Amino acid sequence: MTPVQVRMDATGICEIVSTPVSGDSVSPAPTRRVFVAPVASAPATSGLERPLERLASSGSSLGRQPRPRSYSPRGHLAHGRTAMPEPVECEQVFVELCPSHASGGRPEFGPQMVGNPTDVVTVLRVGLRSTTFNPTTGAVATEMASHDHADARVTASVGDFHVIDLSTEHQIVAPAAGQAVRVAFVSGAYEVSVDGALIGSFAGPIRFRPSDPTNTFKVLSIRRSVWVQPAYTTRVFDVPDYYGEIEIDRGVSTAAGMVNVINLVPLEPYVRGVVVNEGIASFHIEALKAQAAAARGYALANRNSTRFGRPYGIDDSTSSQVYRGHGSEHPNGNAAVDGTTGLVATYASRIISALYSSSMGGHTENNEWIFNSPSNQWPGTNVEPYLRGIDDGEGAAPELSDETAIAAFWSAQQPQTFDSCPRVNNRFARWQIPIPAATIKSRVTGTSASRIVMLSGNTSGTLTNVAITRRMAASKRAGVVTLTFTTGVGEVRGWDNIRRVVGASAASQVQNCTTNPPSSIAAGFVLNNPSVIVPQYSGTTFTGIVSIGGGWGHNVGMSQFGAHGRGLAGQTFIQILQAYYTGVDIASYPIDLRLAPGSGPRVMRQTFAAPNGTGTLRIATTGAMQGLTVHINDLCDLRFTNEQLAVPLSETDVSTCLVTGTNTVQYNPVGTKGGATVLVVVR
């Protein structure tokens, strides 16, 4: 067998890891797969592993996969590849256990940036993390380990390329395809070698440019999970390849003697390398289109972040959103990206924080209850009008006005909800987990004492009751859970604390859909904050609870399984996004035109998709402009005067200028002062 793990390392970076077996024998097809997660008391950055064990003992699969597929792992593969799990399983485990900053699942990295570019975005600077290897077997130990690299080894996949010293813009060398260039930082300079022969030391940074922009670079010093083509039924660790250019540079936080590796990649190829690493390739195309719009918006809004202290604002790990380059692209994901070129979700002409998670159990929640600010206040004051809780189902919304109605909704499968078990094989649409009193107490004492706020006394006595005493506004999930001891009373407050205390399994148990073979979750598997808590007694002695709820994730924004269900029900990606993000428009990414005296007018040319060939040009003026000319597809020239731009907001139907599919808009500001936000809203 090939042991495969999904692991979060000591820095909180999550990835798939694999240890190959010796030889080239084929392991028997696994017949049972078990999730093993860290105990509920372990912090997110504890470094505990989250392995996916393969036991050839029963007759089941991992659950939640939309389409069962055959599985035939190998140990060592050709060209140094290391076997990975089959794709549906691999995607699900990674997406479910390793939420990204883009999804909202990494609050320790701070809030997402929201905002618009001030120009057309031609390239993104994406940091590529280093890979560590097992010193004995050579297998991948950590896929995305650190921002900093001891060195970088780069070659071109095809064609020759140019190595440039950016301090002078002079070419250092022009290697042929297949020649490997090594760059290291030695004695304050960038040392460049070709196939082991030292060329010299340079001030740098060092840039790799392809002779043909359609060529790709291989970064030989790292490994990523990529598809075995053309079947797209298996993923392996291999040397990744990247479109665009590669740069070797350093930032203010780069460790001494180390370098950073940056992929300068155009926006759309970048999104192709993200979509099926943040979502599941076999999901409905409209769900993948919604995922593409979310990924594009995150990249555009966060590209200039300085939180890493390196010469890039986003990286390729879960600390931004997972990007594995050209080799991780999938035809389904590429079709989704191409069908949404240049489009993002906007609110009030600003790119939104498009949060998402695996599933919401048929009802999402308001953001201020989950990601509350101030952090000690529930709900917070940070209300986002587009992140409102919604009923995620067809027909009339459920009645959740009293405890009986709440229990009825959350205690049984709800086939009308888009992420339900019957619709999309979502095994976490509903769940019930028994938790003994002793386990609950252990989760609020010792090193976990910060999870409870004592109203009186202490936790030293016997736990005698657990009850939901305050509910969240939209979904009616638990917002405050009160624990009563013989020695005091305390409250567990907030989504994350509650799910770790009364929303995590106490023992391994089977969790499945009626349409799934059974699969197991391990003790300490953290699900969600429950909606129903049923006390358990032996005679008159309190023995624990049965915790009942639905969904897996943070409950805010888009449900990925729900989006899949909506696509299957015939909804378009625009309808999906507008369902999950209240009041948003889907538009070409907004550009903030900011004209400074003496800067001269700029010309901005932008490409975007209009799925139905209809749209509205929106101009939100932020300062008096002399004029603005807008060219669309060489079909229309729209000229706006100073008087027309004096109003705060103007909208013009430009459907006669658009075509179904890819469109081009060019903005030509007139004058050297004022400003406006411009975008084309598609329908």
C-alpha positions, 0 to 999 in steps of 0.5 A, spaced: 500 500 500 502 507 498 500 511 505 497 517 503 496 523 508 493 530 508 497 534 513 497 541 516 505 543 518 507 547 524 506 553 520 499 551 518 500 550 511 496 544 509 498 539 503 497 532 501 503 528 502 505 521 500 511 516 502 512 511 496 513 503 497 519 500 494 519 496 488 513 498 482 508 493 485 501 495 484 497 495 491 491 492 491 485 497 490 483 499 497 476 497 500 475 502 506 478 509 507 478 512 514 479 520 515 483 521 521 483 528 524 487 531 530 483 531 536 479 537 537 483 540 542 489 541 538 490 548 535 490 549 527 497 550 527 499 544 532 503 540 526 499 534 527 498 530 521 491 528 518 492 522 514 488 518 510 489 511 512 487 505 506 485 499 509 483 493 504 478 490 509 471 492 507 467 494 501 467 502 501 469 508 498 471 515 501 464 518 501 462 524 498 465 523 491 460 525 485 462 519 481 466 513 483 472 511 480 477 506 479 483 506 483 490 503 482 496 506 486 503 505 484 509 506 488 515 509 484 513 511 478 517 514 472 521 520 472 521 520 480 514 521 481 510 519 487 503 516 487 497 520 489 490 518 491 485 517 485 483 524 484 476 525 487 478 522 493 484 527 493 481 533 491 475 532 497 480 530 502 484 536 501 479 541 500 475 539 506 481 538 511 485 544 508 481 550 507 485 556 504 485 564 506 481 565 500 475 561 502 475 564 509 478 558 512 484 561 515 482 567 519 489 567 523 492 570 516 487 576 517 481 578 513 482 578 506 483 584 502 477 587 498 478 592 493 479 594 486 485 594 481 487 601 479 490 599 472 489 593 467 492 587 471 497 583 466 501 579 470 500 576 478 506 575 482 505 568 485 510 566 490 512 558 490 513 555 496 519 550 497 518 542 497 522 538 502 524 531 501 525 524 505 532 524 506 532 516 506 527 515 500 527 521 496 519 522 497 516 528 498 515 530 505 512 537 505 509 539 498 509 547 500 514 548 506 516 555 506 517 561 502 524 561 502 528 556 498 536 554 499 536 555 491 532 555 485 533 550 479 529 552 473 529 550 466 524 550 460 519 545 458 520 547 450 524 552 447 530 556 449 530 562 454 533 568 457 536 569 464 536 576 465 539 580 471 534 585 472 539 590 476 542 592 469 536 588 464 542 585 461 542 578 459 546 573 463 545 567 458 541 564 453 540 556 455 537 551 451 531 547 453 533 542 458 539 546 460 538 547 468 540 554 471 541 554 478 540 560 482 543 561 489 544 567 494 551 567 496 555 573 499 550 578 498 549 576 490 545 572 486 550 566 483 548 563 477 550 556 474 548 552 468 548 545 468 553 545 474 558 550 471 558 557 474 557 563 470 558 568 475 555 573 481 550 578 479 546 584 483 539 581 481 534 580 482 534 574 476 529 573 471 527 567 467 524 569 460 521 564 455 523 565 448 516 564 446 510 566 451 506 559 450 512 555 453 513 553 460 518 553 465 519 547 470 522 549 477 526 543 478 527 544 485 520 543 487 514 538 487 507 539 486 501 534 485 499 534 478 494 530 473 497 524 469 495 526 462 491 525 458 486 520 462 486 525 468 484 519 473 490 520 477 495 525 480 502 524 482 507 528 485 512 531 479 516 537 477 511 542 476 511 547 470 508 554 469 506 559 464 509 566 464 516 568 467 520 566 473 523 571 478 528 569 483 528 575 488 529 576 496 524 580 500 525 584 507 523 577 511 527 572 507 532 568 511 539 570 510 542 566 504 535 564 502 531 566 495 524 567 493 521 564 487 516 567 484 511 566 478 510 572 474 503 569 470 498 572 466 491 572 470 487 567 466 492 562 466 493 563 474 486 562 475 486 555 471 491 553 476 487 554 482 480 552 480 480 545 481 485 545 487 480 549 491 474 545 488 473 539 485 474 537 478 468 533 477 463 538 480 458 541 475 461 546 470 457 552 473 459 550 480 466 551 477 465 557 473 462 560 480 469 557 483 473 561 478 470 568 479 471 567 486 478 565 485 479 571 480 477 576 485 481 574 491 487 574 486 486 581 484 484 584 490 490 581 494 495 581 489 499 587 493 498 584 500 505 585 504 503 580 509 508 575 507 514 580 507 516 577 500 516 580 493 509 578 492 502 579 495 499 572 494 503 565 494 501 558 492 499 555 498 493 555 503 495 561 506 492 564 499 489 559 495 492 553 492 495 554 485 499 548 482 501 551 475 499 548 468 500 541 470 494 541 475 490 544 470 483 540 468 479 540 462 473 542 466 476 547 470 479 550 464 472 550 461 470 554 467 475 559 467 475 560 459 467 561 460 468 567 465 474 570 463 475 577 467 469 576 471 468 577 478 463 578 483 462 585 486 458 589 491 457 597 490 462 596 484 468 593 489 470 586 488 467 582 494 470 577 499 467 571 496 468 566 502 466 559 501 466 552 504 465 545 503 457 545 505 452 548 509 447 543 510 442 547 507 442 554 510 448 559 510 450 564 516 451 571 517 458 573 517 458 577 523 456 571 527 462 566 524 468 571 523 466 576 528 469 583 530 470 585 535 473 578 537 469 578 544 463 580 541 457 575 538 455 578 533 460 582 531 459 589 528 463 587 521 456 586 517 457 585 510 451 586 506 453 581 501 454 575 506 447 574 509 445 567 511 440 564 506 436 558 505 440 554 500 434 550 498 428 549 493 421 551 495 419 555 501 424 557 506 424 552 512 420 555 518 425 556 524 421 560 529 421 555 535 425 549 537 421 544 535 421 547 527 429 548 528 430 540 531 425 538 525 429 541 520 436 539 522 435 532 525 433 529 518 435 529 511 432 535 507 432 533 500 430 540 497 436 543 499 442 543 494 447 540 498 443 534 501 445 527 501 440 525 495 442 530 491 450 531 491 452 525 495 454 529 501 455 525 507 456 531 511 449 534 509 446 531 516 450 528 522 449 526 529 455 524 534 455 522 541 459 525 546 460 523 553 460 528 558 468 526 560 470 528 553 466 535 553 469 537 560 476 535 557 475 540 551 474 546 556 479 544 561 487 544 561 490 547 555 483 548 552 480 552 558 480 558 553 474 555 550 469 557 556 468 563 559 466 562 566 460 565 569 461 563 576 465 558 579 470 553 576 470 547 571 473 542 577 466 539 578 462 534 575 458 536 568 451 536 569 448 539 563 449 542 556 444 546 552 444 551 547 442 558 550 443 563 544 442 561 537 445 565 530 441 569 527 440 566 520 441 558 520 439 558 528 445 554 529 448 554 536 451 561 538 452 560 545 452 553 549 452 553 556 455 548 560 453 547 567 458 543 573 457 542 580 462 547 581 460 553 576 457 555 570 460 557 563 459 559 556 462 556 550 461 562 545 462 563 537 463 558 531 470 555 532 470 554 540 463 551 539 464 546 534 471 544 537 467 542 544 460 539 542 461 539 534 467 534 534 466 526 534 468 523 540 470 516 537 471 513 530 464 512 527 461 511 520 458 517 516 455 516 510 449 518 505 444 513 503 447 513 496 454 512 499 458 506 502 459 507 509 466 510 511 469 512 517 471 518 521 476 518 527 475 521 534 476 528 534 474 529 527 471 537 527 465 538 523 461 544 525 457 548 530 451 543 532 443 546 531 440 541 536 443 538 543 440 532 546 442 530 553 443 523 555 442 520 562 443 514 565 437 514 570 438 521 573 445 522 572 447 526 566 452 522 561 453 526 555 449 529 549 448 527 542 450 533 537 446 534 531 447 538 525 449 539 518 454 541 513 462 542 514 465 548 514 464 555 516 457 556 513 458 563 510 458 565 503 458 559 497 457 552 499 461 548 494 456 542 494 450 547 494 453 550 488 454 543 485 447 542 486 444 548 483 448 547 477 445 540 476 438 543 477 439 548 471 442 554 475 448 558 471 454 561 475 451 568 475 445 565 479 449 561 483 453 567 485 447 571 486 444 566 490 450 565 495 452 573 495 446 577 496 446 583 492 452 582 488 453 583 480 457 579 476 462 584 472 468 585 468 473 586 474 472 593 476 478 598 475 479 604 479 481 610 474 485 615 479 488 620 475 494 625 478 496 631 475 502 630 471 501 623 470 497 623 463 492 619 461 492 612 461 489 607 456 486 600 459 484 595 455 480 589 458 478 582 456 471 579 459 466 574 458 459 576 456 455 569 457 449 572 454 452 577 450 448 582 454 451 587 459 451 594 462 457 599 463 457 602 470 461 608 471 462 610 479 465 617 479 470 619 485 472 626 482 471 630 476 474 628 470 474 632 464 472 626 460 472 618 458 472 614 452 470 607 452 471 603 446 467 596 446 469 590 441 471 595 435 463 596 435 462 602 439 465 608 441 462 611 447 464 618 449 462 621 456 463 629 457 465 632 464 458 634 465 456 627 464 461 624 469 459 629 474 453 625 477 456 619 482 453 613 478 451 612 471 449 606 467 449 605 460 446 598 457 451 596 452 448 590 450 448 592 442 456 592 443 457 586 446 457 579 443 456 572 446 463 570 449 469 574 449 469 581 449 474 587 449 473 594 453 478 599 452 478 605 457 481 612 455 480 617 460 481 625 458 485 630 462 489 629 468 485 629 474 479 626 477 477 619 477 472 613 476 471 606 477 469 602 471 466 596 470 461 592 465 456 588 469 454 582 465 447 578 465 
